[in-house]
Amino acid sequence: MIHIGTDQPVCTVVVTVEAAAGVLDDLVEHARSGIERHFGECDGFVGGALHVSADRAKLIQYLQWESERAYVRCRDDPKWDALVSTRRFLDAVRSGEALVDARIYRVVADSE
């Protein structure tokens, strides 16, 4: 496992999604496929994790990239438009079924 600390210049992206349980299940699958299959194809992806709250009302996706530029390149890649799960995700956001917050962070303290 790679330890990401304050001495490493990485781009950390945290995405939170709130939705009803039935809607969230679809969105979890979209996020899972990104981490398990698609992000690894993007240059500069370091790693990530997907968390779902015990009440299944919220997911948190934690992603790390070598740089903000690498993240933006992957995020804006047109390949995402071809995925059915991307369309479902965007439909849920546009309709208000899901509330999404995606932000870029930097590490300011760590446990090691």
N, C-alpha and C positions, 0 to 999 in steps of 0.2 A: 504494500500500500504506500502510496506517495503521501508524504506529509507536506501540506501547503502552509507555510508560515509567513510571518511578517517580512522575512528577508527575501521572499520570492515575488517577482512582479507578475502576478496573475490577475486575470479578470474573473471575478466571481459574479455569477448571475443567479438571483433568487427569484423564482416565479411562484406566486401564490394564486390559487384558484379556489373560489368558493362557489358551491352550487348544491342543488338538491342531490340526494344520494344517487338516484337513477341517472341523472345527467353527469354527475361526477364520474361514475363508472366508465362512461365512454371517454371522458377526458383523460382519465388515468391511463387508459390503453394508448391514447395518442402520446402522452408524455413517456410512457414506458417504451414505446417503439422508438422514440427519439433517442433515449439513453441506450437501449439495448442494440439498436440496429443502425440508426442514421447518423447520430452525432460523430461516431467513430470514423465515418467517411469524410468528415470535415477536418481540414488542416487546422491544427492548433487546439483541438479538443483534448483536455487533460483528464477529465472524469466528471462524474456526477452521481446523484442519488435522488430517488423519488420517495417521498413520504406521504402517507395518507392518514388523516386524523382518525382516532378511534371511532368517532361518530360518523365517519365517512362524509363529512360536510366540507372538508378542505384538503387540498393537496398542496404540497410544497416541493418544488423541484429545485435542486441545488446543483449548479453546473460551474465548472471551472475551465477557463480557456487560457492559452498562453498570452493572449492580448485581447483588448477590446476590439481591435480590428478583426481578429480571427472570429470572434463571436458574431460580429455584425455581418461578416462575409457569409457565415453559415446561416444565420437567421434570415438573411435576404436572398438566399439561394432559391431559384425558381422550382427546384425539385419538390419543395414542400407543397406547392400548389397542386401537384398531381396526386397527393395522398388523400384518400377519402376521409381519414381521421382529421386532417388539417381543415377540411371543409366543415366537418362536424364541430370542431373546436371553434372556428370563426363564426359559424351560425349561432352557437351557444352564447358567444360574447356579444354579437350584434343584437340578438333577441333579448338580452338581459338575463338569460338563464344562468349565466356564469359571470362572475366578477373576477377580473384578472389584474394582477399587479406584477410587473416584471421590472426589476431594478438591477443595476450594476453596483457591486460593492468591492471594497478592497479590504484585505486582512489587516487589522490593527492590533490584534493580540491573538495568541494561540497557546496551547497547553504544553508545548515542548520548549 
